Amino acid sequence: MKVVLIPAIVVSFAALSACSSGGLTERNVECAGATVVGAVVGGAIGNQLGGGSGKDILTAGGAVAGGAVANNAAGC
């Protein structure tokens, strides 16, 4: 449960922050989409590493890092 909850919270905050300034525009939707996809991919990669509680930490860290990298790559 924790493995899913932490990345879901991070993705929610990232998606909401992309839409917070200036309302919902096509650019904001693109930024939110890039962040969500990056977080999912990063979380999936992080989930493949480590074991025990380290796996949870790497999954959450991968989700945060993936979302940040994808957001930056999209120019948001």
Backbone bond lengths (Angstrom), bond angles and torsions (degrees), N, CA, C in turn:
res aa  C-N    CA-C-N  psi(-1)  N-CA   C-N-CA  omega(-1)  CA-C   N-CA-C  phi
1 M - - - 1.450 - - 1.525 110.91 -
2 K 1.358 117.11 -45.07 1.459 120.04 179.77 1.524 111.41 -62.28
3 V 1.321 116.05 -33.64 1.464 120.14 -177.52 1.522 110.54 -63.06
4 V 1.301 117.46 -35.60 1.465 121.44 -179.41 1.517 110.76 -85.64
5 L 1.311 117.85 -36.43 1.452 122.06 -173.95 1.526 112.88 -66.93
6 I 1.316 118.11 -44.93 1.462 120.67 -176.64 1.525 111.64 -63.51
7 P 1.341 120.65 -51.67 1.467 119.02 177.42 1.532 112.69 -62.55
8 A 1.331 117.20 -33.57 1.464 119.54 179.21 1.521 110.83 -64.37
9 I 1.313 117.65 -39.79 1.462 121.00 178.02 1.526 110.27 -66.56
10 V 1.326 116.82 -44.02 1.464 120.82 -179.99 1.524 110.85 -61.52
11 V 1.313 116.76 -45.26 1.463 121.29 -180.00 1.520 110.43 -64.40
12 S 1.314 117.40 -40.07 1.468 120.79 179.38 1.520 110.68 -61.64
13 F 1.324 117.32 -46.10 1.458 120.42 179.22 1.524 111.12 -63.25
14 A 1.316 117.03 -41.97 1.463 120.55 -179.65 1.522 111.11 -65.28
15 A 1.315 116.88 -42.16 1.463 120.52 179.90 1.518 110.99 -67.06
16 L 1.313 117.14 -40.82 1.458 120.26 179.53 1.518 111.63 -68.24
17 S 1.324 117.68 -37.73 1.457 119.61 179.32 1.526 111.47 -68.08
18 A 1.319 117.25 -29.89 1.466 120.08 177.81 1.514 111.18 -68.29
19 C 1.314 117.80 -26.55 1.456 122.10 -177.69 1.523 113.06 -100.66
20 S 1.313 118.86 -0.10 1.455 120.96 -170.96 1.522 113.15 -76.46
21 S 1.318 119.40 -32.13 1.460 120.16 -176.67 1.518 110.66 -101.00
22 G 1.309 116.31 118.38 1.451 121.23 174.78 1.515 115.47 84.32
23 G 1.290 118.83 12.07 1.454 120.62 177.82 1.519 112.53 79.31
24 L 1.308 114.94 -172.66 1.459 121.70 -175.57 1.526 109.15 -89.37
25 T 1.334 116.02 108.38 1.455 121.51 177.67 1.520 108.41 -118.72
26 E 1.321 115.48 169.25 1.469 119.42 179.63 1.526 110.78 -60.79
27 R 1.303 117.79 -38.24 1.465 121.90 179.80 1.526 110.69 -64.84
28 N 1.331 116.54 -42.12 1.461 120.04 179.46 1.519 111.12 -64.91
29 V 1.325 117.07 -36.78 1.463 120.92 178.45 1.524 110.01 -66.34
30 E 1.334 116.40 -40.49 1.466 120.42 177.69 1.527 110.91 -63.06
31 C 1.322 116.65 -42.01 1.464 120.61 179.28 1.526 110.71 -64.96
32 A 1.316 116.55 -44.21 1.462 120.09 179.38 1.523 110.41 -63.95
33 G 1.324 116.85 -40.65 1.469 120.66 178.89 1.514 112.01 -63.52
34 A 1.334 116.27 -42.93 1.469 120.07 178.38 1.521 110.64 -63.26
35 T 1.322 116.72 -40.91 1.458 120.92 -179.81 1.519 111.19 -64.31
36 V 1.320 116.70 -44.17 1.464 121.26 -179.18 1.530 110.78 -64.24
37 V 1.318 116.87 -47.17 1.470 120.27 -179.94 1.530 110.29 -62.92
38 G 1.326 117.36 -43.69 1.461 120.37 178.48 1.522 112.19 -62.18
39 A 1.328 116.55 -39.47 1.464 120.08 179.51 1.525 111.50 -67.18
40 V 1.324 116.62 -39.30 1.462 119.95 178.69 1.521 110.68 -65.59
41 V 1.320 116.65 -45.47 1.467 120.35 179.69 1.533 110.57 -65.17
42 G 1.327 116.87 -44.62 1.461 120.07 178.57 1.520 112.40 -62.69
43 G 1.323 116.73 -40.40 1.459 120.66 177.23 1.516 112.10 -64.92
44 A 1.322 116.20 -38.91 1.472 120.06 178.89 1.529 110.81 -65.97
45 I 1.318 116.87 -40.40 1.463 120.19 178.17 1.529 109.87 -67.58
46 G 1.324 117.43 -45.48 1.456 120.86 179.43 1.520 112.44 -61.95
47 N 1.318 116.90 -31.93 1.462 121.90 -179.55 1.529 111.81 -68.82
48 Q 1.319 117.55 -22.88 1.458 121.41 -179.91 1.529 112.33 -79.09
49 L 1.323 116.92 -12.05 1.464 121.59 -175.36 1.526 110.75 -105.94
50 G 1.304 116.43 159.45 1.453 122.24 174.53 1.512 113.76 70.01
51 G 1.319 114.75 -173.00 1.448 121.27 179.44 1.518 109.54 -156.64
52 G 1.301 117.23 157.59 1.456 121.82 179.84 1.511 111.70 64.21
53 S 1.341 116.61 -136.77 1.461 119.96 -179.71 1.530 111.34 -71.52
54 G 1.328 116.84 -21.94 1.460 120.09 175.58 1.515 111.70 -63.08
55 K 1.318 116.61 -31.68 1.464 121.03 178.00 1.523 110.30 -65.21
56 D 1.343 116.66 -40.91 1.469 120.40 177.68 1.524 111.28 -62.14
57 I 1.321 115.18 -43.82 1.460 120.40 -179.13 1.521 110.82 -64.99
58 L 1.329 116.58 -43.92 1.465 119.93 179.49 1.528 111.85 -67.39
59 T 1.321 118.17 -33.98 1.460 120.89 177.06 1.519 110.31 -64.99
60 A 1.319 116.91 -48.28 1.469 120.71 179.11 1.527 110.80 -64.30
61 G 1.327 116.75 -43.81 1.463 120.22 178.47 1.518 112.23 -63.37
62 G 1.327 116.63 -39.25 1.461 120.38 177.12 1.513 111.94 -64.74
63 A 1.333 116.50 -38.02 1.463 120.14 178.65 1.524 110.93 -65.76
64 V 1.313 116.52 -43.65 1.471 120.28 179.29 1.531 110.33 -65.44
65 A 1.327 116.26 -48.02 1.465 120.01 -179.11 1.519 111.61 -64.47
66 G 1.322 117.45 -42.92 1.471 120.98 179.11 1.511 112.04 -62.62
67 G 1.323 116.76 -42.53 1.466 120.29 177.93 1.517 112.02 -64.12
68 A 1.331 116.44 -41.13 1.474 120.13 179.83 1.517 111.53 -67.31
69 V 1.323 117.09 -43.01 1.465 120.70 -179.70 1.527 110.72 -65.11
70 A 1.324 117.01 -44.11 1.470 120.55 -179.67 1.521 110.85 -66.46
71 N 1.324 117.14 -38.98 1.457 120.92 177.95 1.512 110.48 -63.02
72 N 1.316 117.16 -43.21 1.460 121.99 178.86 1.527 111.15 -67.10
73 A 1.328 117.03 -41.93 1.460 121.40 -179.82 1.524 111.71 -64.84
74 A 1.328 116.79 -31.01 1.463 120.41 178.50 1.521 112.16 -78.72
75 G 1.320 116.74 -6.42 1.468 120.96 178.42 1.510 112.97 79.28
76 C 1.290 117.41 30.00 1.472 121.42 -177.91 1.514 111.34 -91.17
